[in-house]
């Protein structure tokens, strides 16, 4: 077992007031590589530069309102729908998602995150590394209600957000922890670790394997370079006692681009 001191369980420190607080980074696109001008472009008209707002309308998302999405999420649907709405309302404002993501939240982010769940245990402890906006961690918590889901994130403004979301969605199985993975090695022991857009596989092995029980699994959402990352990370995999690693297809709904995951198993003791 691990000491829960320092853990924020469904903590709400700023609430709605945080939206108006100067610490919330009103500049669109703050964090994860989004520039301050991602939400606009310049158009020349009669020799005058015109700044045009290009924020997409979330209602233009082709999956918004599609009954197949609700069917896919099943009992988790109310929480996932609520998470979607929170991201629409506050995600860009608080620098958690880029403004151009608003009309593709379902396919690119929420369903993409959900694809990992089929490879995770139903019970036990799941750690989401670098949880950020809560993708995939919040989605995992909604779809695995019998598991404890630890959202591990080093940035305070993001842990504030994660605590608020868990409270708003009544996700009692969520634990929010402000820390880097290496800071909790030997303290947190998990059955599974997830990661999305965090780092290459060699670094993920070093961060995740010390968190896992023997035979525990790392499930990382990856794209077309998954095999290259595995090849480049072979030395790190041996050092971190990885028993096996494979690339798996992770489909969700027909018509949504199939997600690819890397599944790595820690050696037995």
Residue frames relative to the residue before (quaternion, step in Angstrom):
aa qw qx qy qz dx dy dz
X 1.0000 0.0000 0.0000 0.0000 0.00 0.00 0.00
X 0.2630 -0.7758 0.5497 0.1638 3.55 -1.14 0.46
X 0.5888 -0.6010 0.4273 0.3310 3.50 -1.20 0.71
X 0.3038 -0.7881 0.5109 0.1600 3.58 -0.71 1.05
X 0.4067 0.7009 -0.4940 0.3151 3.60 1.23 0.12
X 0.7678 0.3068 -0.2491 0.5044 3.56 -0.91 0.91
X 0.5778 0.5715 -0.3812 0.4406 3.57 1.27 -0.11
X 0.2362 -0.7395 0.6122 0.1503 3.55 -1.03 0.80
X 0.0884 -0.8027 0.5892 0.0264 3.57 -0.41 1.16
X 0.8287 -0.1755 0.0625 0.5278 3.50 -0.50 1.30
X 0.2468 0.8090 -0.5001 0.1854 3.58 0.99 0.85
X 0.1061 -0.7592 0.6385 0.0675 3.55 -1.10 0.78
X 0.0507 -0.8341 0.5493 0.0027 3.55 -0.45 1.19
X 0.8075 0.2594 -0.1331 0.5128 3.58 0.98 -0.73
X 0.1875 -0.8181 0.5246 0.1426 3.58 1.10 -0.61
X 0.8220 -0.1965 0.1601 0.5099 3.54 -1.18 -0.66
X 0.5936 0.5955 -0.3721 0.3932 3.58 1.04 -0.69
X 0.5788 0.6109 -0.3813 0.3826 3.57 1.13 -0.57
X 0.5767 0.6037 -0.3767 0.4014 3.56 1.10 -0.63
X 0.7470 0.3817 -0.2052 0.5041 3.57 1.07 -0.71
X 0.5147 0.6477 -0.4115 0.3824 3.56 1.30 -0.05
X 0.5612 -0.6403 0.4061 0.3319 3.57 -0.97 0.77
X 0.6161 0.5770 -0.3503 0.4060 3.59 1.18 -0.42
X 0.5983 0.6335 -0.3465 0.3474 3.56 1.22 -0.25
X 0.4157 -0.7463 0.4574 0.2471 3.59 1.23 0.19
X 0.0741 -0.8411 0.5353 0.0222 3.58 0.39 1.16
X 0.5341 0.6274 -0.4216 0.3786 3.60 1.15 -0.43
X 0.4553 -0.7054 0.4701 0.2721 3.57 -0.71 1.09
X 0.8322 0.2768 -0.1950 0.4390 3.51 -1.10 0.77
X 0.3589 0.7334 -0.5112 0.2683 3.60 1.15 0.28
X 0.7949 0.2964 -0.2208 0.4811 3.57 -0.95 0.84
X 0.8570 0.1267 -0.1232 0.4840 3.53 -1.24 0.68
X 0.7696 -0.4674 0.2098 0.3812 3.53 0.87 1.00
X 0.5426 0.6129 -0.4244 0.3871 3.60 1.16 0.10
X 0.3755 -0.7495 0.5057 0.2035 3.55 -0.82 0.99
X 0.6476 -0.5617 0.3529 0.3748 3.58 -1.23 0.39
X 0.7403 0.3828 -0.2307 0.5021 3.58 1.21 -0.28
X 0.3014 0.7815 -0.4991 0.2223 3.57 1.18 0.44
X 0.6892 0.5061 -0.2868 0.4320 3.57 1.14 -0.50
X 0.7832 0.2521 -0.1609 0.5452 3.61 1.17 0.14
X 0.1161 -0.7607 0.6281 0.1158 3.53 -1.31 0.31
X 0.4413 -0.6959 0.5034 0.2599 3.56 -1.27 0.32
X 0.1093 -0.7791 0.6168 0.0233 3.54 -0.95 0.98
X 0.3158 -0.7459 0.5532 0.1946 3.56 -0.89 0.90
X 0.0678 0.7715 -0.6290 0.0681 3.56 -0.84 1.02
X 0.8421 -0.0951 0.0218 0.5304 3.56 -0.68 1.14
X 0.7271 -0.4608 0.2377 0.4499 3.53 0.95 0.92
X 0.6471 0.4995 -0.3168 0.4811 3.60 1.28 -0.06
X 0.3758 -0.7060 0.5399 0.2622 3.62 -0.83 0.86
X 0.1148 -0.7865 0.6059 0.0335 3.56 -0.87 1.00
X 0.2892 -0.7431 0.5778 0.1740 3.56 -0.83 0.98
X 0.1102 -0.8196 0.5619 0.0182 3.55 -0.59 1.17
X 0.3789 -0.7166 0.5433 0.2186 3.55 -0.83 0.98
X 0.0988 -0.8245 0.5568 0.0213 3.57 -0.69 1.09
X 0.2762 0.7609 -0.5439 0.2210 3.59 1.11 0.44
X 0.3356 -0.7419 0.5360 0.2229 3.60 -0.67 0.98
X 0.4760 -0.6422 0.5203 0.3006 3.52 -1.25 0.48
X 0.4714 -0.6851 0.4681 0.2988 3.65 -0.70 0.97
X 0.6127 0.5599 -0.3537 0.4312 3.57 1.15 -0.55
X 0.6022 0.5574 -0.3560 0.4471 3.59 1.26 -0.25
X 0.4370 0.6721 -0.4715 0.3674 3.58 1.26 -0.06
X 0.4250 -0.7420 0.4495 0.2583 3.63 -0.54 1.09
X 0.6892 0.4675 -0.2827 0.4760 3.60 1.20 -0.39
X 0.4738 0.6663 -0.4471 0.3629 3.57 1.26 -0.10
X 0.8291 0.1701 -0.1500 0.5110 3.58 -0.70 1.09
X 0.4839 0.6506 -0.4500 0.3743 3.61 1.24 0.00
X 0.4377 -0.7336 0.4463 0.2664 3.63 -0.57 1.06
X 0.5664 0.6071 -0.3904 0.3978 3.60 1.17 -0.44
X 0.6022 0.5575 -0.3605 0.4435 3.58 1.12 -0.58
X 0.6637 0.4908 -0.2960 0.4807 3.57 0.90 -0.94
X 0.6425 0.5214 -0.3250 0.4580 3.59 0.98 -0.80
X 0.6429 0.5379 -0.3262 0.4371 3.57 0.96 -0.84
X 0.7335 0.4288 -0.2424 0.4683 3.59 0.86 -0.92
X 0.2597 -0.8172 0.4912 0.1533 3.60 1.18 -0.34
X 0.8488 -0.0658 0.0710 0.5198 3.57 -0.87 -1.00
X 0.6386 0.5369 -0.3252 0.4452 3.60 1.19 -0.47
X 0.4331 0.7582 -0.4285 0.2322 3.58 1.25 -0.30
X 0.6613 0.5041 -0.3555 0.4268 3.69 0.71 -0.82
X 0.6766 0.4822 -0.2993 0.4690 3.59 0.93 -0.85
X 0.6765 0.4864 -0.3039 0.4619 3.59 0.90 -0.87
X 0.6243 0.5174 -0.3344 0.4804 3.59 1.02 -0.74
X 0.6499 0.5126 -0.3092 0.4682 3.58 1.00 -0.83
X 0.6310 0.5256 -0.3232 0.4702 3.57 1.04 -0.77
X 0.6131 0.5455 -0.3295 0.4669 3.56 1.00 -0.84
X 0.6907 0.4857 -0.2864 0.4528 3.56 0.82 -0.98
X 0.6343 0.5188 -0.3299 0.4687 3.61 1.05 -0.70
X 0.6426 0.5145 -0.3184 0.4701 3.58 1.01 -0.78
X 0.6324 0.5216 -0.3273 0.4699 3.58 1.01 -0.80
X 0.7240 0.4673 -0.2498 0.4417 3.55 0.85 -1.01
X 0.8504 0.1746 -0.0400 0.4948 3.59 0.85 -0.93
X 0.4862 0.7254 -0.4128 0.2589 3.59 1.19 -0.40
X 0.7016 0.4330 -0.2644 0.5004 3.58 0.87 -0.92
X 0.6389 0.5585 -0.3202 0.4212 3.56 0.91 -0.95
X 0.7658 0.3550 -0.1796 0.5052 3.56 0.99 -0.84
X 0.5451 -0.6749 0.3746 0.3271 3.57 1.23 0.36
X 0.4380 0.7204 -0.4344 0.3169 3.58 1.16 0.56
X 0.7700 0.0787 -0.0470 0.6314 3.56 1.20 -0.60
X 0.5285 -0.6124 0.4797 0.3400 3.54 -1.22 0.41
X 0.6046 -0.6009 0.3785 0.3608 3.59 -1.06 0.66
X 0.6551 0.5238 -0.3236 0.4379 3.59 1.10 -0.54
X 0.5816 0.5976 -0.3696 0.4099 3.57 1.27 -0.04
X 0.4863 0.7278 -0.4112 0.2544 3.59 1.20 -0.38
X 0.7597 0.3576 -0.2236 0.4949 3.61 0.96 -0.69
X 0.7150 0.3459 -0.2769 0.5408 3.56 1.22 0.45
X 0.2248 0.8090 -0.5100 0.1869 3.55 1.15 0.62
X 0.6707 0.5203 -0.3215 0.4195 3.57 0.88 -0.88
X 0.7695 0.3812 -0.2266 0.4596 3.60 0.57 -1.09
X 0.7570 0.4248 -0.2264 0.4418 3.58 0.80 -0.97
X 0.8061 0.2864 -0.1308 0.5010 3.58 1.05 -0.62
X 0.7745 0.3695 -0.2215 0.4633 3.61 0.54 -1.09
X 0.6979 0.4164 -0.2777 0.5122 3.61 0.85 -0.85
X 0.5919 0.5578 -0.3556 0.4605 3.57 1.10 -0.67
X 0.6663 0.4878 -0.2944 0.4811 3.58 0.99 -0.84
X 0.6515 0.5391 -0.3104 0.4342 3.56 0.98 -0.86
X 0.5674 0.6334 -0.3792 0.3647 3.58 1.12 -0.60
X 0.6370 0.5579 -0.3259 0.4204 3.58 1.14 -0.60
X 0.5653 0.6680 -0.3737 0.3074 3.57 1.13 -0.68
X 0.6146 0.5828 -0.3526 0.3979 3.60 1.00 -0.74
X 0.7091 0.4336 -0.2549 0.4942 3.61 1.22 -0.40
X 0.6128 0.5667 -0.3307 0.4404 3.59 1.29 0.10
X 0.5611 -0.6010 0.4383 0.3630 3.60 -1.14 0.52
X 0.5361 -0.6292 0.4642 0.3183 3.55 -1.21 0.57
X 0.7761 0.1566 -0.0762 0.6061 3.58 1.11 -0.72
X 0.5575 0.5950 -0.4543 0.3589 3.55 -1.31 0.14
X 0.5697 -0.5779 0.4528 0.3695 3.56 -1.25 -0.45
X 0.0955 -0.7672 0.6341 0.0168 3.54 -0.95 1.03
X 0.1561 -0.7794 0.6024 0.0723 3.58 -0.88 0.98
X 0.1799 -0.7629 0.6131 0.0986 3.56 -0.91 0.98
X 0.2847 -0.7914 0.5225 0.1398 3.58 -0.47 1.24
X 0.8463 0.0627 -0.0544 0.5262 3.58 -0.97 0.83
X 0.0240 0.8924 -0.4505 0.0000 3.52 1.00 0.91
X 0.2184 -0.8376 0.4867 0.1173 3.60 1.16 -0.44
X 0.8306 -0.0884 0.1188 0.5369 3.55 -0.64 -1.17
X 0.6089 -0.5438 0.3598 0.4518 3.59 1.28 -0.27
X 0.5666 0.5647 -0.3759 0.4677 3.55 1.25 0.48
X 0.5452 -0.2908 -0.7772 0.1189 1.58 -1.09 2.24
X 0.3805 0.8068 -0.4296 0.1406 3.61 1.23 -0.27
X 0.6804 0.4720 -0.3014 0.4728 3.60 0.85 -0.90
X 0.6401 0.5152 -0.3237 0.4691 3.58 1.00 -0.80
X 0.6312 0.5274 -0.3239 0.4675 3.58 0.99 -0.83
X 0.6599 0.5146 -0.3116 0.4501 3.59 0.89 -0.92
X 0.6528 0.5126 -0.3135 0.4614 3.58 1.00 -0.79
X 0.7527 0.4068 -0.2049 0.4754 3.58 0.99 -0.85
X 0.7309 0.2814 -0.2021 0.5880 3.59 1.30 -0.20
X 0.0337 -0.8678 0.4955 0.0146 3.62 0.61 1.11
X 0.6660 0.4981 -0.3101 0.4606 3.62 1.16 -0.42
X 0.6390 0.4925 -0.3302 0.4900 3.59 1.26 -0.10
X 0.4053 -0.6432 0.5767 0.2991 3.55 -1.24 0.47
X 0.1208 -0.7992 0.5877 0.0354 3.58 -0.76 1.05
X 0.1611 -0.7921 0.5867 0.0498 3.55 -0.54 1.24
X 0.1881 -0.7738 0.5986 0.0864 3.56 -0.68 1.15
X 0.1050 -0.8223 0.5593 -0.0006 3.56 -0.29 1.31
X 0.1702 0.7875 -0.5550 0.2071 3.56 -0.45 1.26
X 0.3546 -0.7853 0.4664 0.2001 3.64 -0.69 1.01
X 0.6745 0.5149 -0.3057 0.4319 3.63 1.12 -0.50
X 0.4915 -0.7092 0.4262 0.2719 3.56 -0.71 1.11
X 0.6653 0.5066 -0.3341 0.4349 3.59 0.84 -0.85
X 0.6538 0.4924 -0.3169 0.4792 3.57 1.14 -0.57
X 0.6462 0.4888 -0.3417 0.4762 3.61 0.97 -0.67
X 0.5678 0.5618 -0.3820 0.4648 3.60 1.13 -0.56
X 0.6651 0.5087 -0.2891 0.4640 3.55 0.89 -1.00
X 0.6747 0.5101 -0.3024 0.4395 3.59 0.82 -0.98
X 0.6467 0.5108 -0.3178 0.4690 3.57 1.00 -0.78
X 0.6468 0.5186 -0.3158 0.4615 3.57 0.98 -0.83
X 0.6594 0.5125 -0.3055 0.4574 3.57 0.95 -0.91
X 0.6571 0.5123 -0.3191 0.4517 3.60 0.87 -0.92
X 0.6558 0.4999 -0.3075 0.4749 3.57 1.02 -0.78
X 0.6703 0.5132 -0.3026 0.4425 3.57 0.84 -0.98
X 0.7475 0.3887 -0.2052 0.4980 3.58 1.02 -0.83
X 0.3820 -0.7548 0.4509 0.2848 3.58 1.35 0.02
X 0.2942 0.7397 -0.5343 0.2842 3.54 0.92 1.01
X 0.1534 -0.8466 0.5074 0.0482 3.54 0.16 1.33
X 0.6387 0.5361 -0.3282 0.4438 3.59 1.22 -0.27
X 0.5634 0.6107 -0.3799 0.4065 3.61 1.27 0.08
X 0.0690 -0.7357 0.6726 0.0404 3.52 -1.14 0.84
X 0.1805 -0.7781 0.5950 0.0884 3.58 -0.77 1.05
X 0.0116 -0.8059 0.5907 -0.0396 3.58 -0.75 1.05
X 0.2486 -0.7584 0.5851 0.1439 3.55 -0.76 1.07
X 0.4459 0.6489 -0.4976 0.3640 3.55 -0.29 1.30
X 0.4314 -0.6198 0.5725 0.3193 3.50 -1.38 0.20
X 0.6716 -0.5273 0.3324 0.4005 3.55 -1.15 0.59
X 0.6928 0.4976 -0.2961 0.4299 3.57 0.83 -0.96
X 0.6145 0.5662 -0.3436 0.4286 3.59 1.20 -0.42
X 0.7516 0.3526 -0.2081 0.5171 3.60 1.19 -0.38
X 0.3299 0.7239 -0.5263 0.3003 3.58 1.20 0.38
X 0.7828 0.2621 -0.2272 0.5166 3.57 -0.83 0.99
X 0.6873 0.4405 -0.2739 0.5085 3.58 1.26 -0.18
X 0.7667 0.2386 -0.1273 0.5823 3.57 0.89 -0.97
X 0.0488 -0.7701 0.6359 0.0124 3.55 -0.95 0.92
X 0.0792 -0.8369 0.5409 -0.0278 3.55 -0.65 1.16
X 0.4799 -0.6366 0.5247 0.2985 3.50 -1.36 0.35
X 0.7926 0.0217 0.0078 0.6093 3.55 1.20 -0.57
X 0.1531 -0.7524 0.6339 0.0923 3.54 -1.25 0.59
X 0.1368 -0.7751 0.6112 0.0833 3.56 -1.01 0.82
X 0.0026 0.7785 -0.6276 0.0019 3.54 -1.26 0.49
X 0.0041 -0.7816 0.6231 -0.0286 3.54 -1.06 0.85
X 0.8465 -0.0579 -0.0041 0.5291 3.58 -0.73 1.13
X 0.3974 0.7282 -0.4645 0.3098 3.58 0.98 0.87
X 0.7617 -0.2487 0.2268 0.5537 3.61 0.69 -1.07
X 0.6307 -0.5000 0.4220 0.4174 3.54 -1.35 0.09
X 0.7032 -0.5170 0.2929 0.3905 3.55 -1.25 0.49
X 0.6192 0.5518 -0.3792 0.4102 3.63 0.93 -0.69
X 0.6757 0.4650 -0.2903 0.4928 3.58 1.00 -0.79
X 0.6306 0.5384 -0.3411 0.4428 3.59 1.00 -0.76
X 0.6053 0.5419 -0.3589 0.4595 3.59 1.02 -0.70
X 0.6904 0.4963 -0.2837 0.4434 3.57 0.84 -1.00
X 0.7071 0.4545 -0.2639 0.4731 3.58 1.02 -0.74
X 0.7756 0.4178 -0.1974 0.4301 3.57 0.89 -0.94
X 0.6407 0.5701 -0.3546 0.3724 3.62 0.85 -0.86
X 0.6627 0.4889 -0.3383 0.4554 3.67 0.91 -0.67
X 0.6305 0.5265 -0.3385 0.4589 3.61 1.23 -0.26
X 0.6807 0.5422 -0.2747 0.4089 3.57 1.18 -0.53
X 0.4916 -0.5915 0.5493 0.3267 3.50 -1.25 0.58
X 0.6268 -0.4738 0.4234 0.4510 3.61 -1.23 0.20
X 0.8114 0.1635 -0.2029 0.5233 3.55 -0.91 1.07
X 0.4184 0.6769 -0.4879 0.3588 3.58 1.22 0.30
X 0.3386 -0.7711 0.5168 0.1538 3.57 -1.21 0.50
X 0.2415 -0.6858 0.6654 0.1689 3.49 -1.28 0.69
X 0.0298 -0.7772 0.6285 0.0021 3.56 -0.86 0.98
X 0.0197 -0.8271 0.5588 -0.0573 3.55 -0.33 1.30
X 0.3712 -0.7053 0.5610 0.2236 3.56 -0.90 0.97
X 0.0486 0.8126 -0.5727 0.0963 3.55 -0.65 1.14
X 0.4275 -0.7017 0.5153 0.2436 3.53 -1.30 0.34
X 0.8499 -0.2244 0.1529 0.4515 3.52 -1.18 -0.67
X 0.6819 0.4800 -0.2929 0.4678 3.59 1.21 -0.32
X 0.2736 0.8045 -0.4966 0.1770 3.59 1.21 0.30
X 0.6770 0.4946 -0.3033 0.4529 3.58 0.84 -0.93
X 0.6284 0.5307 -0.3339 0.4604 3.59 1.02 -0.77
X 0.6593 0.5062 -0.3089 0.4622 3.58 0.96 -0.85
X 0.6300 0.5244 -0.3352 0.4645 3.58 1.02 -0.77
X 0.6565 0.5113 -0.3060 0.4625 3.58 0.93 -0.92
X 0.6886 0.4818 -0.2790 0.4646 3.57 0.92 -0.92
X 0.7357 0.4389 -0.2225 0.4654 3.56 1.16 -0.57
X 0.3226 0.7883 -0.4838 0.2013 3.60 1.23 0.20
X 0.6520 0.5124 -0.3216 0.4571 3.59 0.93 -0.85
X 0.6617 0.4950 -0.3009 0.4760 3.59 0.95 -0.89
X 0.6246 0.5477 -0.3407 0.4403 3.58 1.03 -0.76
X 0.6575 0.4944 -0.3110 0.4760 3.60 0.95 -0.83
X 0.6566 0.5262 -0.3085 0.4436 3.56 0.94 -0.89
X 0.7509 0.3907 -0.1990 0.4938 3.58 1.02 -0.84
X 0.5123 -0.6958 0.3951 0.3120 3.60 1.22 0.46
X 0.2448 0.7447 -0.5677 0.2514 3.56 0.86 1.02
X 0.3297 -0.7710 0.5166 0.1734 3.56 -0.71 1.09
X 0.7948 -0.0879 0.0976 0.5925 3.56 0.92 -0.90
X 0.0512 -0.7803 0.6227 0.0274 3.54 -1.20 0.55
X 0.0471 0.8033 -0.5888 0.0761 3.56 -0.95 0.90
X 0.3630 -0.6869 0.5834 0.2368 3.54 -1.28 0.48
X 0.0772 -0.8219 0.5642 -0.0153 3.56 -0.75 1.09
X 0.4249 -0.6547 0.5568 0.2844 3.56 -1.16 0.63
X 0.0924 -0.8027 0.5890 0.0101 3.55 -0.98 0.89
X 0.0541 -0.8348 0.5478 0.0132 3.59 0.23 1.21
X 0.2117 -0.7550 0.6023 0.1500 3.56 -1.25 0.43
X 0.8020 -0.1082 0.1327 0.5723 3.58 0.08 -1.30
X 0.5290 -0.6124 0.4651 0.3589 3.64 -0.91 0.76
X 0.7331 0.3634 -0.2963 0.4926 3.53 -0.82 1.04
X 0.6550 0.4236 -0.2986 0.5499 3.56 1.30 -0.31
X 0.5482 -0.6346 0.4310 0.3332 3.57 -0.87 0.97
X 0.4863 -0.6899 0.4657 0.2658 3.53 -0.87 1.04
X 0.3492 -0.7318 0.5543 0.1878 3.54 -0.95 0.95
X 0.2195 -0.7470 0.6101 0.1467 3.56 -1.21 0.57
X 0.0865 -0.7952 0.5994 0.0293 3.54 -0.96 0.88
X 0.2903 -0.6938 0.6231 0.2147 3.52 -1.29 0.49
X 0.1090 -0.7898 0.6029 0.0287 3.55 -0.78 1.07
X 0.0033 -0.8014 0.5962 -0.0476 3.56 -0.63 1.16
X 0.2220 -0.7866 0.5696 0.0868 3.56 -0.89 1.01
X 0.3788 -0.7092 0.5481 0.2304 3.57 -0.97 0.90
X 0.5622 -0.6217 0.4358 0.3280 3.55 -1.04 0.80
X 0.5305 -0.5867 0.4981 0.3552 3.53 -1.22 0.51
X 0.6030 -0.5750 0.4036 0.3778 3.56 -1.16 0.60
